[in-house]
Amino acid sequence: MDPYDAVKEFYLTHIKNGIPMYLVDEMDIGFYFEILDYAEEKEARKERLMIEQLL
């Protein structure tokens, strides 16, 4: 895993657990959207992998 992806994974875990980001760390809004994009890409990869395994 890319170290940058590990950072995104850390923040994504906190977001999913309902912890407000201002309690975790101050970050710019651009990084927040980057985390959300990462989460979407992660789900898409998981779906593609599942489809590939079925075929």
All heavy atoms as atom14 arrays in JSON, in Angstrom:
{
  "sequence": "MDPYDAVKEFYLTHIKNGIPMYLVDEMDIGFYFEILDYAEEKEARKERLMIEQLL",
  "atom14_mask": [
    [1, 1, 1, 1, 1, 1, 1, 1, 0, 0, 0, 0, 0, 0],
    [1, 1, 1, 1, 1, 1, 1, 1, 0, 0, 0, 0, 0, 0],
    [1, 1, 1, 1, 1, 1, 1, 0, 0, 0, 0, 0, 0, 0],
    [1, 1, 1, 1, 1, 1, 1, 1, 1, 1, 1, 1, 0, 0],
    [1, 1, 1, 1, 1, 1, 1, 1, 0, 0, 0, 0, 0, 0],
    [1, 1, 1, 1, 1, 0, 0, 0, 0, 0, 0, 0, 0, 0],
    [1, 1, 1, 1, 1, 1, 1, 0, 0, 0, 0, 0, 0, 0],
    [1, 1, 1, 1, 1, 1, 1, 1, 1, 0, 0, 0, 0, 0],
    [1, 1, 1, 1, 1, 1, 1, 1, 1, 0, 0, 0, 0, 0],
    [1, 1, 1, 1, 1, 1, 1, 1, 1, 1, 1, 0, 0, 0],
    [1, 1, 1, 1, 1, 1, 1, 1, 1, 1, 1, 1, 0, 0],
    [1, 1, 1, 1, 1, 1, 1, 1, 0, 0, 0, 0, 0, 0],
    [1, 1, 1, 1, 1, 1, 1, 0, 0, 0, 0, 0, 0, 0],
    [1, 1, 1, 1, 1, 1, 1, 1, 1, 1, 0, 0, 0, 0],
    [1, 1, 1, 1, 1, 1, 1, 1, 0, 0, 0, 0, 0, 0],
    [1, 1, 1, 1, 1, 1, 1, 1, 1, 0, 0, 0, 0, 0],
    [1, 1, 1, 1, 1, 1, 1, 1, 0, 0, 0, 0, 0, 0],
    [1, 1, 1, 1, 0, 0, 0, 0, 0, 0, 0, 0, 0, 0],
    [1, 1, 1, 1, 1, 1, 1, 1, 0, 0, 0, 0, 0, 0],
    [1, 1, 1, 1, 1, 1, 1, 0, 0, 0, 0, 0, 0, 0],
    [1, 1, 1, 1, 1, 1, 1, 1, 0, 0, 0, 0, 0, 0],
    [1, 1, 1, 1, 1, 1, 1, 1, 1, 1, 1, 1, 0, 0],
    [1, 1, 1, 1, 1, 1, 1, 1, 0, 0, 0, 0, 0, 0],
    [1, 1, 1, 1, 1, 1, 1, 0, 0, 0, 0, 0, 0, 0],
    [1, 1, 1, 1, 1, 1, 1, 1, 0, 0, 0, 0, 0, 0],
    [1, 1, 1, 1, 1, 1, 1, 1, 1, 0, 0, 0, 0, 0],
    [1, 1, 1, 1, 1, 1, 1, 1, 0, 0, 0, 0, 0, 0],
    [1, 1, 1, 1, 1, 1, 1, 1, 0, 0, 0, 0, 0, 0],
    [1, 1, 1, 1, 1, 1, 1, 1, 0, 0, 0, 0, 0, 0],
    [1, 1, 1, 1, 0, 0, 0, 0, 0, 0, 0, 0, 0, 0],
    [1, 1, 1, 1, 1, 1, 1, 1, 1, 1, 1, 0, 0, 0],
    [1, 1, 1, 1, 1, 1, 1, 1, 1, 1, 1, 1, 0, 0],
    [1, 1, 1, 1, 1, 1, 1, 1, 1, 1, 1, 0, 0, 0],
    [1, 1, 1, 1, 1, 1, 1, 1, 1, 0, 0, 0, 0, 0],
    [1, 1, 1, 1, 1, 1, 1, 1, 0, 0, 0, 0, 0, 0],
    [1, 1, 1, 1, 1, 1, 1, 1, 0, 0, 0, 0, 0, 0],
    [1, 1, 1, 1, 1, 1, 1, 1, 0, 0, 0, 0, 0, 0],
    [1, 1, 1, 1, 1, 1, 1, 1, 1, 1, 1, 1, 0, 0],
    [1, 1, 1, 1, 1, 0, 0, 0, 0, 0, 0, 0, 0, 0],
    [1, 1, 1, 1, 1, 1, 1, 1, 1, 0, 0, 0, 0, 0],
    [1, 1, 1, 1, 1, 1, 1, 1, 1, 0, 0, 0, 0, 0],
    [1, 1, 1, 1, 1, 1, 1, 1, 1, 0, 0, 0, 0, 0],
    [1, 1, 1, 1, 1, 1, 1, 1, 1, 0, 0, 0, 0, 0],
    [1, 1, 1, 1, 1, 0, 0, 0, 0, 0, 0, 0, 0, 0],
    [1, 1, 1, 1, 1, 1, 1, 1, 1, 1, 1, 0, 0, 0],
    [1, 1, 1, 1, 1, 1, 1, 1, 1, 0, 0, 0, 0, 0],
    [1, 1, 1, 1, 1, 1, 1, 1, 1, 0, 0, 0, 0, 0],
    [1, 1, 1, 1, 1, 1, 1, 1, 1, 1, 1, 0, 0, 0],
    [1, 1, 1, 1, 1, 1, 1, 1, 0, 0, 0, 0, 0, 0],
    [1, 1, 1, 1, 1, 1, 1, 1, 0, 0, 0, 0, 0, 0],
    [1, 1, 1, 1, 1, 1, 1, 1, 0, 0, 0, 0, 0, 0],
    [1, 1, 1, 1, 1, 1, 1, 1, 1, 0, 0, 0, 0, 0],
    [1, 1, 1, 1, 1, 1, 1, 1, 1, 0, 0, 0, 0, 0],
    [1, 1, 1, 1, 1, 1, 1, 1, 0, 0, 0, 0, 0, 0],
    [1, 1, 1, 1, 1, 1, 1, 1, 0, 0, 0, 0, 0, 0]
  ],
  "atom14_positions": [
    [[0.85, -1.17, 0.0], [0.0, 0.0, 0.0], [0.89, 1.24, 0.0], [1.88, 1.32, 0.71], [-0.91, -0.01, 1.23], [-1.75, 1.24, 1.38], [-2.8, 1.3, 2.85], [-4.1, 0.22, 2.37], [0.0, 0.0, 0.0], [0.0, 0.0, 0.0], [0.0, 0.0, 0.0], [0.0, 0.0, 0.0], [0.0, 0.0, 0.0], [0.0, 0.0, 0.0]],
    [[0.51, 2.17, -0.79], [1.19, 3.45, -0.87], [1.06, 4.17, 0.48], [-0.01, 4.16, 1.08], [0.53, 4.27, -1.99], [1.16, 5.62, -2.2], [2.23, 5.87, -1.62], [0.58, 6.42, -2.96], [0.0, 0.0, 0.0], [0.0, 0.0, 0.0], [0.0, 0.0, 0.0], [0.0, 0.0, 0.0], [0.0, 0.0, 0.0], [0.0, 0.0, 0.0]],
    [[2.12, 4.79, 0.99], [2.02, 5.49, 2.28], [0.93, 6.56, 2.28], [0.25, 6.77, 3.28], [3.4, 6.12, 2.46], [4.31, 5.3, 1.64], [3.48, 4.79, 0.49], [0.0, 0.0, 0.0], [0.0, 0.0, 0.0], [0.0, 0.0, 0.0], [0.0, 0.0, 0.0], [0.0, 0.0, 0.0], [0.0, 0.0, 0.0], [0.0, 0.0, 0.0]],
    [[0.76, 7.21, 1.15], [-0.28, 8.24, 1.05], [-1.67, 7.61, 1.18], [-2.56, 8.17, 1.78], [-0.13, 8.99, -0.27], [-0.9, 10.28, -0.34], [-0.68, 11.3, 0.59], [-1.84, 10.5, -1.34], [-1.38, 12.49, 0.52], [-2.54, 11.68, -1.41], [-2.31, 12.68, -0.48], [-3.01, 13.86, -0.55], [0.0, 0.0, 0.0], [0.0, 0.0, 0.0]],
    [[-1.84, 6.41, 0.61], [-3.11, 5.7, 0.75], [-3.33, 5.28, 2.2], [-4.47, 5.24, 2.67], [-3.13, 4.46, -0.15], [-3.32, 4.81, -1.62], [-3.68, 5.96, -1.91], [-3.09, 3.93, -2.46], [0.0, 0.0, 0.0], [0.0, 0.0, 0.0], [0.0, 0.0, 0.0], [0.0, 0.0, 0.0], [0.0, 0.0, 0.0], [0.0, 0.0, 0.0]],
    [[-2.27, 4.98, 2.92], [-2.4, 4.62, 4.33], [-2.92, 5.8, 5.14], [-3.76, 5.63, 6.03], [-1.06, 4.15, 4.88], [0.0, 0.0, 0.0], [0.0, 0.0, 0.0], [0.0, 0.0, 0.0], [0.0, 0.0, 0.0], [0.0, 0.0, 0.0], [0.0, 0.0, 0.0], [0.0, 0.0, 0.0], [0.0, 0.0, 0.0], [0.0, 0.0, 0.0]],
    [[-2.46, 6.99, 4.8], [-2.96, 8.2, 5.47], [-4.44, 8.39, 5.16], [-5.25, 8.68, 6.05], [-2.14, 9.44, 5.05], [-2.77, 10.72, 5.57], [-0.71, 9.32, 5.52], [0.0, 0.0, 0.0], [0.0, 0.0, 0.0], [0.0, 0.0, 0.0], [0.0, 0.0, 0.0], [0.0, 0.0, 0.0], [0.0, 0.0, 0.0], [0.0, 0.0, 0.0]],
    [[-4.8, 8.21, 3.89], [-6.21, 8.34, 3.51], [-7.05, 7.31, 4.23], [-8.15, 7.6, 4.69], [-6.36, 8.18, 1.99], [-5.77, 9.31, 1.2], [-5.93, 9.02, -0.28], [-5.24, 10.03, -1.13], [-5.32, 9.69, -2.56], [0.0, 0.0, 0.0], [0.0, 0.0, 0.0], [0.0, 0.0, 0.0], [0.0, 0.0, 0.0], [0.0, 0.0, 0.0]],
    [[-6.54, 6.1, 4.34], [-7.26, 5.02, 5.03], [-7.48, 5.38, 6.5], [-8.55, 5.13, 7.06], [-6.46, 3.74, 4.9], [-7.21, 2.48, 5.14], [-8.37, 2.24, 4.19], [-8.23, 2.39, 2.97], [-9.44, 1.88, 4.71], [0.0, 0.0, 0.0], [0.0, 0.0, 0.0], [0.0, 0.0, 0.0], [0.0, 0.0, 0.0], [0.0, 0.0, 0.0]],
    [[-6.47, 5.98, 7.13], [-6.57, 6.41, 8.52], [-7.72, 7.4, 8.7], [-8.59, 7.24, 9.56], [-5.25, 7.05, 8.96], [-5.31, 7.75, 10.29], [-5.27, 7.02, 11.47], [-5.41, 9.13, 10.35], [-5.32, 7.66, 12.7], [-5.45, 9.77, 11.58], [-5.41, 9.04, 12.74], [0.0, 0.0, 0.0], [0.0, 0.0, 0.0], [0.0, 0.0, 0.0]],
    [[-7.75, 8.43, 7.86], [-8.8, 9.44, 7.96], [-10.16, 8.87, 7.57], [-11.18, 9.2, 8.18], [-8.47, 10.66, 7.1], [-7.41, 11.53, 7.71], [-6.17, 11.66, 7.12], [-7.65, 12.23, 8.89], [-5.18, 12.46, 7.68], [-6.68, 13.03, 9.45], [-5.45, 13.14, 8.84], [-4.49, 13.93, 9.41], [0.0, 0.0, 0.0], [0.0, 0.0, 0.0]],
    [[-10.2, 8.01, 6.57], [-11.45, 7.41, 6.14], [-12.07, 6.58, 7.26], [-13.28, 6.62, 7.47], [-11.21, 6.54, 4.9], [-12.42, 5.89, 4.26], [-13.42, 6.96, 3.82], [-12.0, 5.04, 3.08], [0.0, 0.0, 0.0], [0.0, 0.0, 0.0], [0.0, 0.0, 0.0], [0.0, 0.0, 0.0], [0.0, 0.0, 0.0], [0.0, 0.0, 0.0]],
    [[-11.26, 5.87, 8.0], [-11.74, 5.09, 9.15], [-12.4, 6.0, 10.17], [-13.47, 5.68, 10.7], [-10.58, 4.33, 9.8], [-9.98, 3.48, 8.83], [-11.05, 3.49, 10.97], [0.0, 0.0, 0.0], [0.0, 0.0, 0.0], [0.0, 0.0, 0.0], [0.0, 0.0, 0.0], [0.0, 0.0, 0.0], [0.0, 0.0, 0.0], [0.0, 0.0, 0.0]],
    [[-11.78, 7.14, 10.42], [-12.36, 8.08, 11.38], [-13.67, 8.66, 10.88], [-14.62, 8.81, 11.64], [-11.37, 9.19, 11.7], [-10.28, 8.76, 12.61], [-9.42, 7.72, 12.33], [-9.91, 9.2, 13.84], [-8.58, 7.55, 13.31], [-8.85, 8.43, 14.25], [0.0, 0.0, 0.0], [0.0, 0.0, 0.0], [0.0, 0.0, 0.0], [0.0, 0.0, 0.0]],
    [[-13.72, 8.98, 9.6], [-14.95, 9.53, 9.03], [-16.08, 8.51, 9.13], [-17.2, 8.84, 9.52], [-14.73, 9.95, 7.56], [-13.79, 11.16, 7.49], [-16.04, 10.26, 6.87], [-13.33, 11.5, 6.1], [0.0, 0.0, 0.0], [0.0, 0.0, 0.0], [0.0, 0.0, 0.0], [0.0, 0.0, 0.0], [0.0, 0.0, 0.0], [0.0, 0.0, 0.0]],
    [[-15.79, 7.26, 8.78], [-16.81, 6.2, 8.84], [-17.29, 5.96, 10.26], [-18.43, 5.57, 10.47], [-16.27, 4.9, 8.25], [-16.17, 4.91, 6.76], [-15.67, 3.58, 6.25], [-15.62, 3.53, 4.74], [-15.12, 2.25, 4.26], [0.0, 0.0, 0.0], [0.0, 0.0, 0.0], [0.0, 0.0, 0.0], [0.0, 0.0, 0.0], [0.0, 0.0, 0.0]],
    [[-16.43, 6.17, 11.25], [-16.81, 5.98, 12.65], [-17.52, 7.19, 13.24], [-17.88, 7.19, 14.41], [-15.58, 5.63, 13.5], [-15.07, 4.26, 13.21], [-15.82, 3.36, 12.87], [-13.77, 4.08, 13.32], [0.0, 0.0, 0.0], [0.0, 0.0, 0.0], [0.0, 0.0, 0.0], [0.0, 0.0, 0.0], [0.0, 0.0, 0.0], [0.0, 0.0, 0.0]],
    [[-17.73, 8.22, 12.43], [-18.49, 9.38, 12.86], [-17.72, 10.39, 13.7], [-18.32, 11.25, 14.34], [0.0, 0.0, 0.0], [0.0, 0.0, 0.0], [0.0, 0.0, 0.0], [0.0, 0.0, 0.0], [0.0, 0.0, 0.0], [0.0, 0.0, 0.0], [0.0, 0.0, 0.0], [0.0, 0.0, 0.0], [0.0, 0.0, 0.0], [0.0, 0.0, 0.0]],
    [[-16.41, 10.28, 13.71], [-15.6, 11.22, 14.47], [-15.41, 12.49, 13.64], [-14.94, 12.41, 12.5], [-14.22, 10.62, 14.83], [-14.41, 9.38, 15.69], [-13.35, 11.65, 15.53], [-13.15, 8.6, 15.95], [0.0, 0.0, 0.0], [0.0, 0.0, 0.0], [0.0, 0.0, 0.0], [0.0, 0.0, 0.0], [0.0, 0.0, 0.0], [0.0, 0.0, 0.0]],
    [[-15.8, 13.64, 14.17], [-15.62, 14.89, 13.41], [-14.13, 15.11, 13.1], [-13.27, 14.91, 13.96], [-16.14, 15.97, 14.35], [-17.0, 15.27, 15.33], [-16.43, 13.88, 15.46], [0.0, 0.0, 0.0], [0.0, 0.0, 0.0], [0.0, 0.0, 0.0], [0.0, 0.0, 0.0], [0.0, 0.0, 0.0], [0.0, 0.0, 0.0], [0.0, 0.0, 0.0]],
    [[-13.85, 15.52, 11.9], [-12.47, 15.66, 11.47], [-11.72, 16.74, 12.25], [-10.53, 16.64, 12.46], [-12.39, 15.95, 9.97], [-12.77, 14.76, 9.12], [-12.0, 13.2, 9.59], [-10.28, 13.54, 9.42], [0.0, 0.0, 0.0], [0.0, 0.0, 0.0], [0.0, 0.0, 0.0], [0.0, 0.0, 0.0], [0.0, 0.0, 0.0], [0.0, 0.0, 0.0]],
    [[-12.44, 17.77, 12.74], [-11.74, 18.8, 13.49], [-11.2, 18.28, 14.82], [-10.28, 18.86, 15.4], [-12.62, 20.04, 13.71], [-13.78, 19.81, 14.66], [-13.61, 20.01, 16.03], [-15.02, 19.42, 14.19], [-14.67, 19.8, 16.91], [-16.06, 19.22, 15.07], [-15.89, 19.42, 16.42], [-16.93, 19.23, 17.28], [0.0, 0.0, 0.0], [0.0, 0.0, 0.0]],
    [[-11.74, 17.14, 15.29], [-11.2, 16.53, 16.5], [-9.97, 15.68, 16.22], [-9.16, 15.43, 17.11], [-12.26, 15.66, 17.19], [-13.46, 16.39, 17.75], [-14.45, 15.38, 18.33], [-13.03, 17.37, 18.83], [0.0, 0.0, 0.0], [0.0, 0.0, 0.0], [0.0, 0.0, 0.0], [0.0, 0.0, 0.0], [0.0, 0.0, 0.0], [0.0, 0.0, 0.0]],
    [[-9.83, 15.24, 14.98], [-8.7, 14.4, 14.6], [-7.53, 15.25, 14.14], [-6.41, 15.1, 14.61], [-9.1, 13.41, 13.48], [-7.92, 12.57, 13.05], [-10.25, 12.53, 13.95], [0.0, 0.0, 0.0], [0.0, 0.0, 0.0], [0.0, 0.0, 0.0], [0.0, 0.0, 0.0], [0.0, 0.0, 0.0], [0.0, 0.0, 0.0], [0.0, 0.0, 0.0]],
    [[-7.79, 16.14, 13.22], [-6.72, 16.92, 12.62], [-7.34, 18.05, 11.81], [-8.46, 17.93, 11.32], [-5.89, 16.01, 11.7], [-4.59, 16.64, 11.26], [-4.24, 17.7, 11.78], [-3.93, 16.06, 10.4], [0.0, 0.0, 0.0], [0.0, 0.0, 0.0], [0.0, 0.0, 0.0], [0.0, 0.0, 0.0], [0.0, 0.0, 0.0], [0.0, 0.0, 0.0]],
    [[-6.61, 19.12, 11.67], [-7.07, 20.18, 10.79], [-6.55, 19.87, 9.39], [-5.38, 19.6, 9.21], [-6.53, 21.53, 11.26], [-7.11, 21.98, 12.56], [-6.61, 23.35, 12.95], [-6.11, 24.09, 12.08], [-6.72, 23.67, 14.14], [0.0, 0.0, 0.0], [0.0, 0.0, 0.0], [0.0, 0.0, 0.0], [0.0, 0.0, 0.0], [0.0, 0.0, 0.0]],
    [[-7.44, 19.85, 8.44], [-7.01, 19.6, 7.07], [-7.79, 20.5, 6.14], [-8.87, 20.99, 6.5], [-7.19, 18.14, 6.7], [-8.61, 17.7, 6.52], [-8.68, 16.07, 5.82], [-9.63, 15.26, 7.07], [0.0, 0.0, 0.0], [0.0, 0.0, 0.0], [0.0, 0.0, 0.0], [0.0, 0.0, 0.0], [0.0, 0.0, 0.0], [0.0, 0.0, 0.0]],
    [[-7.27, 20.7, 4.97], [-7.98, 21.53, 4.01], [-9.09, 20.73, 3.35], [-9.1, 19.5, 3.36], [-7.03, 22.13, 2.98], [-6.39, 21.09, 2.08], [-6.53, 19.89, 2.35], [-5.73, 21.5, 1.11], [0.0, 0.0, 0.0], [0.0, 0.0, 0.0], [0.0, 0.0, 0.0], [0.0, 0.0, 0.0], [0.0, 0.0, 0.0], [0.0, 0.0, 0.0]],
    [[-10.03, 21.44, 2.81], [-11.22, 20.8, 2.22], [-10.84, 19.94, 1.01], [-11.47, 18.93, 0.74], [-12.29, 21.86, 1.85], [-13.63, 21.22, 1.52], [-11.81, 22.76, 0.74], [-14.34, 20.63, 2.7], [0.0, 0.0, 0.0], [0.0, 0.0, 0.0], [0.0, 0.0, 0.0], [0.0, 0.0, 0.0], [0.0, 0.0, 0.0], [0.0, 0.0, 0.0]],
    [[-9.78, 20.31, 0.32], [-9.33, 19.54, -0.84], [-8.93, 18.12, -0.45], [-9.25, 17.16, -1.15], [0.0, 0.0, 0.0], [0.0, 0.0, 0.0], [0.0, 0.0, 0.0], [0.0, 0.0, 0.0], [0.0, 0.0, 0.0], [0.0, 0.0, 0.0], [0.0, 0.0, 0.0], [0.0, 0.0, 0.0], [0.0, 0.0, 0.0], [0.0, 0.0, 0.0]],
    [[-8.25, 17.98, 0.68], [-7.84, 16.67, 1.13], [-9.05, 15.84, 1.55], [-9.11, 14.64, 1.33], [-6.83, 16.76, 2.27], [-6.26, 15.43, 2.68], [-5.48, 14.71, 1.81], [-6.51, 14.91, 3.93], [-4.94, 13.47, 2.17], [-5.98, 13.69, 4.31], [-5.21, 12.97, 3.43], [0.0, 0.0, 0.0], [0.0, 0.0, 0.0], [0.0, 0.0, 0.0]],
    [[-10.04, 16.49, 2.14], [-11.28, 15.8, 2.51], [-11.93, 15.19, 1.28], [-12.34, 14.04, 1.28], [-12.23, 16.78, 3.21], [-13.54, 16.17, 3.6], [-13.64, 15.31, 4.69], [-14.7, 16.44, 2.88], [-14.84, 14.73, 5.05], [-15.9, 15.87, 3.24], [-15.97, 15.03, 4.32], [-17.16, 14.46, 4.67], [0.0, 0.0, 0.0], [0.0, 0.0, 0.0]],
    [[-12.03, 15.96, 0.19], [-12.61, 15.45, -1.05], [-11.75, 14.35, -1.65], [-12.26, 13.4, -2.24], [-12.85, 16.57, -2.06], [-14.0, 17.46, -1.68], [-13.82, 18.82, -1.52], [-15.26, 16.93, -1.47], [-14.88, 19.64, -1.16], [-16.33, 17.74, -1.11], [-16.13, 19.1, -0.95], [0.0, 0.0, 0.0], [0.0, 0.0, 0.0], [0.0, 0.0, 0.0]],
    [[-10.44, 14.46, -1.48], [-9.54, 13.42, -1.95], [-9.81, 12.1, -1.23], [-9.78, 11.03, -1.82], [-8.09, 13.86, -1.71], [-7.16, 13.53, -2.82], [-5.78, 14.1, -2.57], [-5.63, 15.34, -2.6], [-4.87, 13.28, -2.36], [0.0, 0.0, 0.0], [0.0, 0.0, 0.0], [0.0, 0.0, 0.0], [0.0, 0.0, 0.0], [0.0, 0.0, 0.0]],
    [[-10.08, 12.19, 0.07], [-10.4, 11.0, 0.86], [-11.7, 10.37, 0.37], [-11.8, 9.15, 0.23], [-10.49, 11.34, 2.35], [-9.12, 11.71, 2.89], [-11.08, 10.19, 3.15], [-9.15, 12.28, 4.29], [0.0, 0.0, 0.0], [0.0, 0.0, 0.0], [0.0, 0.0, 0.0], [0.0, 0.0, 0.0], [0.0, 0.0, 0.0], [0.0, 0.0, 0.0]],
    [[-12.69, 11.21, 0.09], [-13.97, 10.69, -0.41], [-13.8, 10.03, -1.78], [-14.38, 8.97, -2.04], [-15.01, 11.81, -0.47], [-15.4, 12.4, 0.88], [-16.41, 13.53, 0.68], [-15.95, 11.36, 1.82], [0.0, 0.0, 0.0], [0.0, 0.0, 0.0], [0.0, 0.0, 0.0], [0.0, 0.0, 0.0], [0.0, 0.0, 0.0], [0.0, 0.0, 0.0]],
    [[-12.98, 10.63, -2.65], [-12.69, 10.02, -3.95], [-11.98, 8.69, -3.77], [-12.26, 7.72, -4.47], [-11.82, 10.94, -4.81], [-12.6, 12.14, -5.34], [-13.84, 12.08, -5.35], [-11.94, 13.11, -5.75], [0.0, 0.0, 0.0], [0.0, 0.0, 0.0], [0.0, 0.0, 0.0], [0.0, 0.0, 0.0], [0.0, 0.0, 0.0], [0.0, 0.0, 0.0]],
    [[-11.05, 8.64, -2.83], [-10.33, 7.4, -2.53], [-11.31, 6.3, -2.1], [-11.2, 5.16, -2.54], [-9.29, 7.66, -1.44], [-8.62, 6.42, -0.91], [-7.62, 5.8, -1.65], [-8.99, 5.87, 0.3], [-6.99, 4.66, -1.17], [-8.37, 4.73, 0.79], [-7.38, 4.13, 0.06], [-6.77, 2.99, 0.53], [0.0, 0.0, 0.0], [0.0, 0.0, 0.0]],
    [[-12.28, 6.67, -1.27], [-13.27, 5.69, -0.8], [-14.09, 5.16, -1.97], [-14.37, 3.95, -2.06], [-14.18, 6.32, 0.25], [0.0, 0.0, 0.0], [0.0, 0.0, 0.0], [0.0, 0.0, 0.0], [0.0, 0.0, 0.0], [0.0, 0.0, 0.0], [0.0, 0.0, 0.0], [0.0, 0.0, 0.0], [0.0, 0.0, 0.0], [0.0, 0.0, 0.0]],
    [[-14.48, 6.04, -2.89], [-15.24, 5.61, -4.06], [-14.41, 4.69, -4.95], [-14.9, 3.68, -5.45], [-15.71, 6.82, -4.85], [-16.82, 7.59, -4.19], [-17.23, 8.81, -4.98], [-16.86, 8.93, -6.17], [-17.92, 9.66, -4.4], [0.0, 0.0, 0.0], [0.0, 0.0, 0.0], [0.0, 0.0, 0.0], [0.0, 0.0, 0.0], [0.0, 0.0, 0.0]],
    [[-13.15, 5.05, -5.16], [-12.26, 4.21, -5.98], [-12.07, 2.84, -5.34], [-12.03, 1.82, -6.03], [-10.91, 4.88, -6.15], [-10.91, 6.11, -7.01], [-9.59, 6.84, -6.99], [-8.58, 6.28, -6.51], [-9.55, 7.99, -7.46], [0.0, 0.0, 0.0], [0.0, 0.0, 0.0], [0.0, 0.0, 0.0], [0.0, 0.0, 0.0], [0.0, 0.0, 0.0]],
    [[-11.96, 2.82, -4.02], [-11.78, 1.57, -3.3], [-12.99, 0.65, -3.49], [-12.83, -0.54, -3.74], [-11.57, 1.89, -1.81], [-11.2, 0.73, -0.96], [-10.94, 1.21, 0.46], [-10.84, 0.05, 1.41], [-10.66, 0.49, 2.78], [0.0, 0.0, 0.0], [0.0, 0.0, 0.0], [0.0, 0.0, 0.0], [0.0, 0.0, 0.0], [0.0, 0.0, 0.0]],
    [[-14.18, 1.21, -3.42], [-15.4, 0.43, -3.64], [-15.47, -0.06, -5.08], [-15.85, -1.21, -5.34], [-16.64, 1.26, -3.3], [-16.87, 1.42, -1.83], [-17.13, 0.11, -1.11], [-17.9, -0.72, -1.63], [-16.53, -0.09, -0.05], [0.0, 0.0, 0.0], [0.0, 0.0, 0.0], [0.0, 0.0, 0.0], [0.0, 0.0, 0.0], [0.0, 0.0, 0.0]],
    [[-15.1, 0.79, -6.02], [-15.14, 0.41, -7.44], [-14.15, -0.73, -7.71], [-14.48, -1.67, -8.45], [-14.82, 1.61, -8.32], [0.0, 0.0, 0.0], [0.0, 0.0, 0.0], [0.0, 0.0, 0.0], [0.0, 0.0, 0.0], [0.0, 0.0, 0.0], [0.0, 0.0, 0.0], [0.0, 0.0, 0.0], [0.0, 0.0, 0.0], [0.0, 0.0, 0.0]],
    [[-12.96, -0.65, -7.1], [-11.98, -1.74, -7.28], [-12.52, -3.04, -6.71], [-12.34, -4.1, -7.29], [-10.66, -1.38, -6.58], [-9.8, -0.44, -7.34], [-8.51, -0.24, -6.62], [-8.84, 0.44, -5.36], [-8.08, 1.33, -4.75], [-6.91, 1.62, -5.24], [-8.46, 1.92, -3.66], [0.0, 0.0, 0.0], [0.0, 0.0, 0.0], [0.0, 0.0, 0.0]],
    [[-13.19, -2.95, -5.57], [-13.74, -4.14, -4.93], [-14.82, -4.77, -5.82], [-14.86, -5.99, -5.99], [-14.34, -3.77, -3.57], [-14.69, -4.95, -2.71], [-15.38, -4.57, -1.41], [-14.58, -3.62, -0.58], [-15.24, -3.26, 0.69], [0.0, 0.0, 0.0], [0.0, 0.0, 0.0], [0.0, 0.0, 0.0], [0.0, 0.0, 0.0], [0.0, 0.0, 0.0]],
    [[-15.67, -3.93, -6.42], [-16.71, -4.42, -7.31], [-16.11, -5.05, -8.56], [-16.56, -6.11, -9.0], [-17.66, -3.29, -7.69], [-18.56, -2.84, -6.56], [-19.4, -1.64, -6.94], [-19.41, -1.25, -8.13], [-20.05, -1.1, -6.03], [0.0, 0.0, 0.0], [0.0, 0.0, 0.0], [0.0, 0.0, 0.0], [0.0, 0.0, 0.0], [0.0, 0.0, 0.0]],
    [[-15.1, -4.4, -9.15], [-14.46, -4.95, -10.35], [-13.81, -6.29, -10.05], [-13.91, -7.23, -10.84], [-13.4, -3.98, -10.89], [-13.95, -2.87, -11.72], [-12.85, -2.15, -12.48], [-11.77, -1.67, -11.64], [-11.7, -0.46, -11.09], [-12.68, 0.39, -11.29], [-10.67, -0.12, -10.36], [0.0, 0.0, 0.0], [0.0, 0.0, 0.0], [0.0, 0.0, 0.0]],
    [[-13.17, -6.4, -8.91], [-12.53, -7.65, -8.52], [-13.57, -8.76, -8.36], [-13.36, -9.88, -8.83], [-11.75, -7.47, -7.22], [-10.99, -8.69, -6.72], [-9.92, -9.1, -7.73], [-10.35, -8.38, -5.37], [0.0, 0.0, 0.0], [0.0, 0.0, 0.0], [0.0, 0.0, 0.0], [0.0, 0.0, 0.0], [0.0, 0.0, 0.0], [0.0, 0.0, 0.0]],
    [[-14.69, -8.45, -7.75], [-15.74, -9.42, -7.57], [-16.3, -9.89, -8.91], [-16.49, -11.08, -9.14], [-16.88, -8.86, -6.72], [-17.95, -9.87, -6.39], [-19.21, -9.27, -5.26], [-19.89, -7.9, -6.14], [0.0, 0.0, 0.0], [0.0, 0.0, 0.0], [0.0, 0.0, 0.0], [0.0, 0.0, 0.0], [0.0, 0.0, 0.0], [0.0, 0.0, 0.0]],
    [[-16.51, -8.95, -9.84], [-17.01, -9.29, -11.17], [-16.0, -10.15, -11.92], [-16.36, -11.14, -12.56], [-17.34, -8.02, -11.97], [-18.57, -7.35, -11.35], [-17.59, -8.33, -13.45], [-18.88, -5.97, -11.9], [0.0, 0.0, 0.0], [0.0, 0.0, 0.0], [0.0, 0.0, 0.0], [0.0, 0.0, 0.0], [0.0, 0.0, 0.0], [0.0, 0.0, 0.0]],
    [[-14.73, -9.8, -11.83], [-13.69, -10.57, -12.5], [-13.62, -11.98, -11.95], [-13.39, -12.94, -12.7], [-12.34, -9.89, -12.36], [-12.19, -8.63, -13.18], [-10.89, -7.91, -12.91], [-10.09, -8.38, -12.09], [-10.69, -6.86, -13.53], [0.0, 0.0, 0.0], [0.0, 0.0, 0.0], [0.0, 0.0, 0.0], [0.0, 0.0, 0.0], [0.0, 0.0, 0.0]],
    [[-13.81, -12.15, -10.65], [-13.78, -13.46, -10.06], [-14.98, -14.3, -10.49], [-14.87, -15.53, -10.61], [-13.73, -13.36, -8.53], [-12.41, -12.87, -8.01], [-12.41, -12.68, -6.51], [-13.46, -12.7, -5.86], [-11.23, -12.49, -5.94], [0.0, 0.0, 0.0], [0.0, 0.0, 0.0], [0.0, 0.0, 0.0], [0.0, 0.0, 0.0], [0.0, 0.0, 0.0]],
    [[-16.11, -13.65, -10.72], [-17.29, -14.39, -11.16], [-17.19, -14.85, -12.61], [-17.77, -15.84, -12.99], [-18.55, -13.52, -10.99], [-18.96, -13.25, -9.54], [-20.12, -12.28, -9.52], [-19.34, -14.54, -8.83], [0.0, 0.0, 0.0], [0.0, 0.0, 0.0], [0.0, 0.0, 0.0], [0.0, 0.0, 0.0], [0.0, 0.0, 0.0], [0.0, 0.0, 0.0]],
    [[-16.45, -14.09, -13.41], [-16.31, -14.44, -14.82], [-15.24, -15.44, -14.94], [-14.82, -16.28, -15.21], [-15.95, -13.2, -15.66], [-17.01, -12.11, -15.66], [-16.49, -10.91, -16.43], [-18.3, -12.61, -16.3], [0.0, 0.0, 0.0], [0.0, 0.0, 0.0], [0.0, 0.0, 0.0], [0.0, 0.0, 0.0], [0.0, 0.0, 0.0], [0.0, 0.0, 0.0]]
  ]
}
